[in-house]
Amino acid sequence: MKYRRDLFYLLLLLGLAFVFWGEALAPGKMFYFRDIYSEILAKKYFWSGSSGPTLWFPFDFFGIPYASNPQAEAFYFPNFMFSILGPERGVVYDVVFYHLLFLSTFYLALRKIGFKEEASLIGSIGFGFGGYLISLGSIPLFFRTIAWLGLLIICLDEALETKWLRWTLWLGLVMAVQILGGEIQLAGMSWVLAFGMVALAPRKRTSPRDLFRASGAMALGLVWGVILILPQIALTGELVTLSNRAGGMNLSDAMVWSLAPSQLISLIVPNYLLPSTAGQFWGLGFFHGFPYFLSHYLGVTLLLMVVLSWAGPGKWRGLFWLALALFGLVMILGDSAGVYTFFYKHLPGFNLFRFPEKFFLFLNFGSAMLAVYGYEYCSLRRQFSPWGSGACFLAAAVIIILLLIYPLRIQEFKDNYHTVTEYLYWRNILRVSMFFLLGLGLVLSAGKLSRGGLGLGLALVLFGDLFFAHYRLNPVTKMEFFQPNEYIKNLLAQEKDRIVPPRIFSISPPKQDLILQRLSDPVLSFKDFQNSLESGWAVYFGLNNIRWAGGTFYPKEVSKFKKIIGAAKWPDNDLILARAGVEYLYYRDRGFTGIPGAFPRAMVFYQARALSDQDQIIKLWSTPDFPAEQVLLVETEPEKLTPGSKLMKSEPAAVMEYQNEKVAVEAEAREAGWLLLLDSYYPGWKAEVDGRPGEIYRGDGFFRAVKIPQGKHRVVFHYYPAVFRNSVGVSATGLLAWLGLMVFSFVRSGRQEKNLNKF
């Protein structure tokens, strides 16, 4: 009978998820909010359109490493969905899939460690539709990482109970997939949660031996996880030392994404989300601003059960989750509480991570677990308060009638925005109060209801509470929204036969025009964002916009180039862009303007000057009166370079092939000289001149330069870093060992079962 109930609750969870994401799943619809719109879509478009490997990203800056950035998820195997469905609809199904994965596996995990069916249902709804997880819908990188938490718990619990080696190996595989999902900080936080879940399982009291076995499984699983994904770790480790993250995250930048104490009201009073069609009224329901997680609402019904968790026996079980929730609370307060600042200053490596608000995971998860304990106490109560429950249900019914009789009519207030905000706030208080009264009424009726009826009722009230608070957190629009404007269409038609993508520099409109203001229309705001080719939109349309740096993790050269462009005044900044091979300036309102004298992508130089300091080279190269068409600046020791015989103007070379990790150039030199390719210099690139190895130098501060003799030559650049090649070998060996141990565990189990059967 219990398995039928489990199946029913699993199907109910999946059904609730489909109701929640119904609008997004409708044909021809697409998410357009936050990271999906500005970054994720561009990366998936690039990944799905690449015929070969995606180690290098030629559309960003002068080219940057792609797979080296873990947030690119280059090796994450479920990416095949984007190739099949396309990046736009692929993102929709990707988000919904991971939500379904989390809900189903987390319910099974709660059941596995000993919680009753209804308690597991409430825990899955309480966290699965809470402000934390649903906010991740617009940050799929985080969603992909945390969605595997249920499987983590199941594998760890199985390792504790039976077949330690086999389930530790599975645990390592899940941990590897999590890291490949792109967010190592959340992966580590989920490991803490999984360990706590198993250690505090209600099924039995955990002994020190059990804790030792669980700790060993976590440690060995992590070792296997690292071995299996060593290529990602090796590439990321190389980039970290060469990137803007080499010195860690600036504390003041991290503090931007923390909550002020006055905003803690958002834990119990959600933003009132209006549909995107509300236009100028849309932002008026965001009473607590636009934080990193668009909702911190925990759910008043869930908090009701949190309070009940301290009313019954066995309160010690909830102490860990209370401590974890409080720790998450003080961390998201950032410098207001001082705890985050303390860890930043004193814990090595902590400054590599960002955002105090990420610790909202601990607060939301800890609260959900306390609610599970609260329900279990409530289900054991035999008291029945007919007057109390009746009063609660009657009051809730009155509120429902009021909300139905007086539907939302914000248009009547016209431009009186203060009145609209106040109106939405009190309407929101009514809605939240309604769900609180319904939940309290069910709690007071516990002695009259069966365990299944009480649990199902509370679960549905909790879902309703969280649904109305969060179902508009991830707005959708029609696919036509992603069509380029006429300026972009015309340029793409004009340049459609090119081998090398057009290199552009988009002029950003005034900042206030792009920031989602409190009273802004989200559809128009994001359309302006797209039409301005901000963030990843040039990549999405197949253009190389050197203003974008692939998000927040990029080589130091990006900052150095932005600095010289920002310091230069017109027309000197146009001159620098021309020397970098930038062909067009792009203005949102005027379209594309050609840059006079733009250098071709590949050039032959006959005169070179050696300097040993990159910054000195960049300073000299960006000077307006420097003869950049005649002299190539090479980063090397002066005594290692022989200058050309005379000052000659450079000549263009022909790019014959341009792929992610391979560029082929045909160059004809009148005498011995240098081939300069205006793509980024970066470790891992190798060059061949007529099939023979050639050394790559850093030219003009940013680019790749190779010596070539007199005559006609074919120069081929390949990107296949040694650190990647070596790590692939280690991981391949590790995978074979993993498979061997897995086979061994099955064989050994089979022998043990045979021996037991003999007796």
C-alpha positions in Angstrom: 0.0 0.0 0.0 2.8 2.4 0.9 4.4 2.1 -2.5 1.1 3.1 -4.1 1.1 6.2 -1.9 4.7 7.0 -2.9 3.8 6.6 -6.5 0.8 8.9 -6.0 2.9 11.6 -4.3 5.6 11.4 -6.9 3.0 11.9 -9.7 1.5 14.7 -7.7 4.9 16.4 -7.4 5.5 16.1 -11.1 2.0 17.4 -11.9 2.5 20.4 -9.6 5.7 21.2 -11.5 4.0 21.0 -14.9 1.3 23.4 -13.5 4.0 25.7 -12.3 5.9 25.8 -15.6 2.8 25.5 -17.8 3.2 28.9 -19.5 6.9 28.3 -20.3 6.1 24.8 -21.8 3.5 26.2 -24.2 4.7 26.0 -27.8 6.6 29.0 -29.1 7.5 30.4 -25.7 10.9 31.1 -24.2 12.5 32.5 -21.0 14.0 35.9 -21.4 15.0 37.0 -17.9 18.2 37.6 -16.0 21.2 35.3 -16.8 19.3 33.3 -19.4 18.9 36.4 -21.5 22.2 38.0 -21.0 24.6 35.1 -21.0 23.3 31.5 -20.9 21.5 31.7 -24.2 24.6 33.0 -26.0 26.8 30.2 -24.6 24.3 27.5 -25.5 23.9 28.9 -29.0 27.6 28.8 -29.4 27.9 25.3 -28.0 25.1 23.8 -30.0 26.3 25.4 -33.2 29.9 24.2 -32.9 30.8 21.2 -35.0 34.0 20.4 -33.1 35.3 20.9 -29.6 34.5 24.0 -27.6 37.8 24.6 -25.9 38.1 28.1 -27.4 35.6 30.9 -27.8 36.4 33.0 -30.8 33.4 35.3 -30.6 34.4 36.9 -27.3 37.0 39.7 -26.9 39.9 38.6 -29.3 39.1 35.0 -28.4 39.1 33.6 -24.8 39.2 30.1 -23.4 35.7 28.5 -23.3 36.0 25.2 -21.5 38.5 26.8 -19.0 35.5 28.7 -17.5 33.6 26.1 -15.5 30.4 28.2 -15.9 30.5 27.5 -19.6 29.6 23.9 -18.8 31.5 22.8 -21.9 31.9 19.1 -20.7 28.5 18.8 -19.1 27.0 15.8 -20.9 23.2 16.8 -20.8 24.1 19.7 -23.1 23.0 17.5 -26.0 19.5 18.8 -25.3 20.5 22.1 -26.8 21.7 20.5 -30.0 18.4 18.6 -30.4 15.9 21.2 -29.4 17.9 24.4 -30.2 19.2 26.8 -27.5 15.9 28.7 -27.1 13.5 25.9 -26.4 16.4 23.8 -25.0 16.7 26.3 -22.1 13.0 25.9 -21.3 13.2 22.1 -21.2 16.5 22.2 -19.4 15.1 24.2 -16.5 11.9 22.1 -16.2 13.9 18.9 -16.4 16.2 19.8 -13.5 13.2 20.9 -11.4 11.5 17.6 -12.1 14.8 15.8 -11.3 15.1 17.6 -8.0 11.5 17.1 -6.9 11.4 13.4 -7.6 14.8 12.4 -6.3 14.6 14.6 -3.2 11.2 13.0 -2.3 12.8 9.6 -2.7 15.8 10.7 -0.7 13.6 11.8 2.2 11.8 8.5 2.1 15.1 6.6 1.9 16.4 8.1 5.1 13.2 7.4 7.0 10.7 10.2 6.7 7.0 9.4 6.2 5.3 9.9 2.8 3.5 13.1 3.7 6.5 14.6 5.4 8.6 13.9 2.4 6.0 15.5 0.2 5.9 18.6 2.3 9.7 18.8 2.4 9.9 18.5 -1.4 7.3 21.2 -2.0 8.7 23.5 0.8 12.2 23.7 -0.7 11.4 22.7 -4.3 9.0 25.6 -4.9 10.7 28.0 -2.4 12.3 31.3 -3.2 15.8 29.8 -3.5 15.2 27.1 -6.0 12.7 28.9 -8.2 14.9 31.9 -8.4 17.5 29.6 -9.9 15.2 29.2 -12.9 16.8 32.3 -14.4 20.3 31.1 -13.3 20.3 27.6 -14.8 24.0 27.2 -13.8 23.0 27.0 -10.2 19.9 24.9 -10.9 22.0 22.2 -12.7 24.3 22.0 -9.6 21.7 21.8 -6.8 19.3 19.5 -8.8 21.5 16.5 -8.0 21.2 16.9 -4.2 18.6 14.1 -3.9 20.8 11.6 -5.7 23.7 12.6 -3.5 21.7 11.8 -0.4 20.5 8.5 -1.8 24.1 7.4 -2.8 25.5 8.5 0.5 22.8 6.7 2.5 23.2 3.5 0.5 27.0 3.7 1.1 26.3 3.9 4.8 23.8 1.0 4.8 25.1 -1.5 2.3 27.7 -2.0 -0.5 30.0 0.9 0.6 32.4 0.7 -2.4 29.7 0.5 -5.1 27.7 3.5 -3.8 30.8 5.5 -3.1 31.7 5.1 -6.7 28.2 6.3 -7.7 28.6 9.1 -5.3 31.8 10.2 -7.0 30.1 10.2 -10.4 27.2 12.4 -9.1 29.8 14.8 -7.5 31.6 15.0 -10.8 28.5 15.8 -12.7 27.7 18.5 -10.2 31.1 20.2 -10.6 30.7 20.0 -14.4 27.4 21.8 -13.9 29.4 24.9 -13.3 29.0 26.1 -9.7 31.6 24.6 -7.4 30.5 26.7 -4.4 27.0 25.4 -4.5 28.3 21.9 -5.1 30.3 22.1 -1.9 27.3 23.5 0.0 25.1 20.6 -1.3 27.7 18.1 0.0 27.3 19.6 3.5 23.5 19.3 3.2 23.7 15.7 2.0 26.0 14.7 4.9 23.7 16.4 7.4 20.7 14.6 6.0 22.2 11.2 6.3 23.9 11.9 9.7 20.5 13.1 11.1 18.3 10.5 9.4 15.3 9.8 11.6 15.5 6.1 10.7 18.0 5.4 13.5 20.5 7.1 15.7 23.8 7.5 13.8 26.8 5.9 15.6 30.4 7.2 15.4 31.2 4.3 13.1 28.4 5.4 10.7 29.8 8.9 10.7 33.2 7.6 9.9 31.8 5.5 7.0 29.9 8.5 5.7 32.9 10.7 5.9 35.0 8.2 4.1 32.4 7.8 1.4 32.3 11.6 0.9 36.1 11.9 0.8 36.6 9.0 -1.6 33.7 10.1 -3.7 35.2 13.5 -4.1 38.6 12.0 -5.1 36.9 10.0 -7.8 34.9 13.0 -8.9 38.1 15.0 -9.3 39.8 12.2 -11.2 36.8 11.9 -13.6 36.6 15.6 -14.4 40.3 16.4 -14.2 40.4 18.1 -17.7 37.9 20.7 -16.4 39.8 21.3 -13.2 43.2 21.5 -15.0 41.9 24.1 -17.6 40.2 26.1 -14.9 43.3 26.1 -12.7 45.3 27.5 -15.5 42.8 30.2 -16.3 42.4 31.3 -12.6 46.1 32.3 -12.4 45.8 34.3 -15.7 42.4 35.8 -15.0 40.6 38.7 -13.3 40.0 36.2 -10.4 43.7 35.7 -9.7 43.5 38.0 -6.7 40.0 36.8 -5.7 36.7 38.6 -5.6 36.8 42.2 -4.3 35.0 42.4 -1.0 33.1 45.5 -1.9 31.8 43.9 -5.1 30.7 40.9 -3.2 28.8 43.0 -0.6 26.6 44.4 -3.4 24.8 41.1 -3.4 23.9 40.9 0.3 20.7 41.8 2.1 20.2 44.8 4.4 18.5 44.0 7.7 15.5 46.0 6.6 15.0 43.6 3.7 14.5 40.6 5.9 10.8 41.2 5.8 11.0 39.6 2.4 11.4 36.2 4.1 7.7 36.4 5.2 6.2 39.0 2.8 6.9 38.1 -0.9 7.2 40.5 -3.8 3.8 40.9 -5.5 4.7 39.8 -9.0 2.7 41.3 -11.8 2.7 39.9 -15.4 5.2 41.4 -17.7 2.3 42.7 -19.7 1.6 45.1 -16.9 4.2 47.3 -18.5 5.2 50.4 -16.4 3.5 48.9 -13.3 5.5 45.6 -13.5 8.2 46.6 -11.0 5.9 48.2 -8.4 5.3 44.8 -6.8 9.0 44.4 -6.0 8.8 45.8 -2.5 12.3 44.6 -1.7 14.1 45.6 -4.8 15.8 43.3 -7.4 18.3 41.2 -5.4 20.4 38.4 -6.8 17.7 35.9 -5.8 14.5 37.5 -6.9 12.6 36.0 -4.0 13.6 35.2 -0.4 10.1 34.2 0.5 10.1 31.0 2.6 6.3 30.6 2.8 4.1 31.4 5.8 2.7 27.9 5.8 6.2 26.5 5.9 7.1 28.8 8.7 4.0 27.8 10.6 5.3 24.2 10.6 8.9 25.4 11.5 7.4 26.8 14.7 5.6 23.5 15.4 8.9 21.6 15.1 9.8 22.9 18.6 6.5 21.9 20.1 7.0 18.1 20.1 9.6 15.7 21.5 13.0 15.0 19.9 13.8 18.7 19.4 17.5 17.9 19.2 17.1 16.5 15.7 16.2 20.0 14.5 19.1 21.8 16.2 21.5 21.2 13.2 19.0 22.5 10.7 18.2 25.5 13.0 21.9 26.3 13.3 22.4 25.9 9.5 19.4 28.2 8.8 20.7 30.8 11.2 24.2 30.6 9.7 22.7 31.1 6.2 20.8 34.1 7.6 23.8 35.9 9.0 25.8 35.1 5.9 23.3 36.7 3.5 23.4 39.8 5.6 27.0 40.3 4.4 28.8 43.1 6.2 25.7 43.9 8.3 26.4 40.8 10.4 30.2 40.6 9.8 30.4 36.9 9.5 30.8 36.8 5.7 33.6 39.5 6.1 35.3 37.4 8.7 35.4 34.4 6.4 36.5 36.5 3.5 39.5 37.8 5.5 40.6 34.7 7.3 39.5 31.6 5.3 42.0 30.9 2.5 40.3 30.6 -0.9 37.0 32.1 0.3 37.6 35.3 -1.7 37.4 33.3 -5.0 33.7 32.9 -4.4 31.0 35.5 -4.8 27.8 36.7 -3.3 26.7 36.4 0.3 23.2 35.7 -1.0 24.2 32.3 -2.2 24.0 31.2 1.5 20.2 31.7 1.2 20.5 28.0 0.3 21.2 27.1 3.9 18.4 29.3 5.3 15.8 28.0 2.8 16.8 24.3 3.1 17.2 24.4 6.9 13.7 25.9 7.2 12.2 23.2 4.9 13.7 20.5 7.0 12.4 22.0 10.2 9.0 22.2 8.6 9.2 18.4 7.9 9.8 17.8 11.6 7.0 20.2 12.4 4.6 18.2 10.3 5.6 15.0 11.9 4.8 16.4 15.3 1.5 17.8 14.0 0.5 14.4 12.4 0.9 12.8 15.9 -1.4 15.3 17.6 -4.8 14.0 18.6 -6.2 17.3 19.7 -9.0 18.9 17.7 -10.1 22.5 18.1 -13.4 22.9 16.2 -13.9 26.5 17.2 -10.3 27.5 16.4 -10.2 25.6 13.1 -13.6 26.8 12.1 -12.7 30.5 12.8 -9.5 30.1 10.7 -11.3 28.6 7.7 -14.1 31.2 7.9 -11.6 34.1 8.0 -9.7 32.5 5.0 -13.0 32.2 3.1 -13.8 35.9 3.8 -10.4 36.9 2.3 -10.9 34.7 -0.7 -14.3 36.3 -1.4 -12.8 39.8 -1.0 -10.0 38.9 -3.5 -12.5 37.6 -5.9 -15.0 40.4 -5.6 -12.3 43.0 -5.9 -9.9 41.7 -8.7 -6.6 43.4 -9.4 -7.2 46.8 -11.1 -4.0 48.8 -11.0 -4.9 50.7 -14.2 -7.4 52.7 -12.2 -4.6 54.4 -10.3 -3.1 55.7 -13.6 0.3 57.3 -12.8 0.0 57.4 -9.0 2.8 54.9 -8.5 3.0 55.3 -4.7 -0.7 54.4 -4.4 -0.2 51.3 -6.6 2.7 50.1 -4.5 0.7 50.5 -1.3 -2.3 48.8 -2.9 -0.3 45.8 -4.0 1.4 45.5 -0.6 -1.8 45.2 1.3 -3.3 42.9 -1.3 -0.3 40.7 -0.9 -0.7 40.8 2.9 -4.3 39.5 2.4 -3.1 36.7 0.2 -0.4 35.6 2.5 -2.8 35.8 5.5 -5.3 33.6 3.6 -2.7 30.8 3.2 -1.6 31.1 6.8 -5.2 30.8 8.1 -5.8 27.8 5.9 -2.6 26.1 7.2 -3.4 27.0 10.8 -7.0 25.7 10.4 -5.6 22.3 9.1 -3.2 22.1 12.1 -6.0 22.8 14.5 -8.0 20.0 12.8 -5.2 17.5 13.1 -7.0 15.3 15.6 -10.0 15.0 13.2 -8.1 14.3 10.0 -6.2 11.2 9.0 -2.5 11.4 8.6 -2.8 11.2 4.8 -5.6 13.8 4.7 -3.7 16.3 7.0 -0.4 15.9 5.0 -2.0 16.2 1.6 -4.0 19.3 2.7 -1.0 21.0 4.2 1.1 20.2 1.1 -1.4 21.7 -1.2 -1.8 24.8 0.9 2.0 25.1 1.0 2.1 24.7 -2.8 -0.6 27.4 -3.3 1.3 29.8 -1.0 4.6 29.3 -2.9 2.9 29.1 -6.3 1.2 32.5 -6.1 4.4 34.0 -4.7 6.8 32.6 -7.4 5.1 31.5 -10.6 6.0 34.7 -12.3 9.6 34.7 -11.2 10.7 33.4 -14.6 8.6 35.3 -17.2 8.3 34.1 -20.8 7.8 35.7 -24.1 7.3 34.6 -27.7 10.1 33.3 -29.8 9.8 36.2 -32.2 11.2 38.3 -29.5 14.7 37.0 -30.3 14.8 38.2 -33.9 17.5 40.7 -34.7 16.7 44.3 -35.6 17.1 45.6 -39.1 20.6 46.9 -38.6 21.8 43.5 -37.5 19.9 41.7 -40.3 21.5 43.9 -42.9 25.0 43.4 -41.6 24.6 39.6 -41.4 23.3 39.6 -45.0 26.2 41.7 -46.1 28.9 39.6 -44.3 27.3 36.1 -44.7 30.1 34.7 -46.9 32.9 35.6 -44.6 35.2 33.0 -43.1 36.1 35.2 -40.1 33.1 36.6 -38.1 32.9 40.4 -38.2 34.6 42.1 -35.3 32.6 44.9 -33.7 32.6 47.2 -30.7 29.2 48.1 -29.4 28.7 51.5 -27.9 26.7 51.1 -24.7 23.8 53.5 -24.3 23.5 55.4 -21.0 23.5 53.0 -18.1 20.2 54.2 -16.8 18.6 53.1 -20.1 19.6 49.5 -19.5 19.1 48.9 -15.8 15.8 47.5 -14.9 14.3 50.3 -13.0 11.6 49.9 -10.4 9.0 51.2 -12.7 10.3 49.8 -16.0 8.6 47.5 -18.5 10.6 44.3 -18.5 9.9 43.4 -22.2 10.9 46.8 -23.5 14.0 46.9 -21.2 15.3 43.5 -22.3 14.5 44.3 -26.0 16.6 47.5 -25.6 19.3 45.3 -24.0 19.3 43.0 -27.0 19.2 45.9 -29.5 22.2 47.4 -27.8 24.1 44.1 -28.3 24.9 44.0 -24.6 26.4 40.9 -22.9 26.1 37.9 -25.2 23.8 39.1 -27.9 26.5 39.7 -30.5 27.5 36.1 -30.0 23.9 34.9 -30.4 23.9 36.7 -33.8 27.3 35.4 -34.9 29.3 38.7 -34.3 32.6 39.1 -32.4 31.9 41.9 -30.0 35.1 42.6 -28.1 33.2 44.4 -25.4 31.8 41.2 -23.9 34.0 39.0 -21.7 31.8 35.9 -21.3 30.5 36.8 -17.9 32.5 37.4 -14.8 35.6 35.1 -15.3 38.0 36.2 -18.0 41.7 36.7 -18.8 43.4 39.8 -17.4 44.0 41.1 -20.9 40.3 42.0 -21.2 40.6 44.5 -18.3 43.8 45.9 -19.8 42.2 46.5 -23.1 39.2 48.1 -21.6 41.4 50.4 -19.6 43.3 51.8 -22.6 40.0 52.2 -24.5 38.4 54.0 -21.6 41.4 56.3 -21.1 41.6 57.2 -24.8 39.6 60.1 -26.3 38.0 60.1 -29.7 39.4 59.7 -32.3 42.3 57.9 -30.5 40.0 55.1 -29.2 38.9 54.5 -32.8 42.5 54.3 -33.8 43.2 51.6 -31.1 40.1 49.6 -32.2 41.3 49.8 -35.8 44.7 48.4 -34.8 42.9 45.5 -33.0 41.0 44.6 -36.2 37.7 46.0 -35.1 35.7 46.8 -38.3 32.5 48.3 -37.0 31.2 50.5 -34.3 27.6 49.7 -33.3 25.0 52.2 -32.0 21.6 51.0 -30.9 19.9 53.9 -32.7 22.1 54.2 -35.7 23.3 50.7 -36.5 26.9 49.9 -37.7 29.5 52.4 -38.7 32.7 51.3 -40.4 36.0 52.1 -38.6 38.5 53.7 -41.1 41.8 51.9 -41.5 40.7 48.8 -39.6 43.6 46.2 -39.7 42.9 42.9 -41.5 42.7 39.9 -39.2 46.1 38.6 -40.3 49.1 40.7 -41.4 52.8 40.3 -42.4 55.3 42.6 -40.7 58.9 43.1 -41.8 60.0 45.2 -38.8 59.8 44.1 -35.2 60.9 45.6 -31.9 61.4 43.5 -28.8 60.2 44.6 -25.3 60.1 42.3 -22.3 57.2 44.0 -20.5 53.6 43.5 -21.7 52.3 46.7 -20.1 55.0 48.7 -21.7 54.1 47.2 -25.1 50.4 48.0 -24.6 51.2 51.6 -23.6 53.5 52.1 -26.7 51.1 50.3 -29.1 48.1 52.4 -28.1 50.0 55.7 -28.5 48.5 57.6 -31.5 51.8 58.5 -33.2 53.2 54.9 -33.0 53.7 53.4 -36.5 51.6 50.3 -35.8 51.2 49.5 -39.6 55.0 49.2 -39.9 56.4 48.0 -36.6 55.3 44.9 -34.6 56.0 44.9 -30.9 57.1 41.5 -29.7 57.2 40.4 -26.1 60.6 38.9 -25.7 64.1 39.8 -24.5 65.7 42.4 -26.9 68.8 40.3 -27.5 66.7 37.4 -28.8 65.2 39.4 -31.7 66.9 40.6 -34.9 65.3 43.7 -36.4 64.2 43.7 -40.0 66.5 45.2 -42.6 64.3 48.3 -43.3 61.1 49.9 -42.4 58.3 48.4 -44.7 54.6 48.7 -44.4 52.8 45.6 -43.3 50.7 43.5 -45.8 47.5 41.6 -45.3 47.5 37.8 -45.2 44.5 35.5 -46.1 42.6 33.6 -43.4 41.7 30.4 -45.1 40.1 28.5 -42.2 38.6 29.8 -39.0 37.3 27.3 -36.4 37.1 27.3 -32.6 40.5 25.6 -32.1 42.1 25.9 -35.5 43.0 28.9 -37.7 44.8 28.5 -41.0 46.5 31.5 -42.7 48.2 31.8 -46.1 50.9 34.5 -46.1 53.4 35.7 -48.7 56.4 37.6 -47.4 58.7 39.6 -49.6 61.4 38.9 -47.1 61.7 37.2 -43.7 59.3 38.7 -41.3 56.4 38.0 -38.9 52.8 36.9 -39.3 50.5 38.6 -36.8 47.1 37.1 -36.2 44.8 39.6 -34.3 43.5 36.9 -32.0 44.4 36.5 -28.3 47.7 35.2 -27.2 47.1 32.5 -24.6 48.9 29.4 -23.4 48.0 26.2 -25.2 48.1 27.6 -28.7 50.6 25.9 -31.0 51.7 27.0 -34.5 53.0 25.2 -37.6 54.7 26.9 -40.5 54.4 24.7 -43.6 54.0 21.7 -41.3 56.9 22.5 -39.0 56.6 23.7 -35.4 56.8 27.5 -35.0 57.1 29.5 -31.8 54.2 31.8 -30.9 55.1 35.2 -29.4 52.8 37.8 -27.9 52.5 40.5 -30.4 51.4 44.1 -29.8 50.4 43.2 -26.2 47.4 41.0 -27.0 47.9 38.9 -30.2 49.6 35.9 -31.7 52.8 36.4 -33.8 55.0 33.8 -35.6 58.2 34.2 -37.5 58.0 33.3 -41.2 60.8 33.1 -43.8 60.6 34.8 -47.2 58.1 33.4 -49.7 54.6 31.9 -49.6 53.7 29.9 -46.4 50.7 28.2 -44.7 50.6 28.9 -41.0 48.2 26.8 -38.9 47.3 27.6 -35.3 46.0 24.8 -33.1 44.6 25.1 -29.6 45.1 21.9 -27.7 46.7 22.7 -24.3 49.2 20.2 -22.9 47.5 20.5 -19.5 44.2 19.4 -21.1 45.9 16.6 -23.1 47.6 15.2 -20.0 44.6 15.4 -17.8 42.4 13.6 -20.4 44.9 10.7 -20.2 44.6 10.7 -16.4 40.8 10.9 -16.5 40.6 8.1 -19.1 42.7 5.9 -16.9 40.6 6.8 -13.9 37.4 6.0 -15.7 38.7 2.5 -16.6 39.7 2.1 -12.9 36.2 3.3 -11.9 34.5 0.8 -14.2 36.8 -2.0 -13.0 36.0 -1.3 -9.4 32.3 -1.1 -10.2 32.5 -4.5 -11.8 34.5 -5.9 -8.9 31.8 -4.6 -6.5 29.0 -6.4 -8.4 31.0 -9.6 -8.6 31.9 -9.6 -4.9 28.3 -8.9 -4.0 27.2 -11.8 -6.2 29.7 -14.2 -4.5 28.6 -13.0 -1.0 24.9 -13.7 -1.8 25.8 -17.1 -3.2 27.6 -18.0 0.0 24.7 -16.8 2.1 22.3 -18.9 0.1 24.3 -22.0 0.8 23.5 -21.6 4.5 
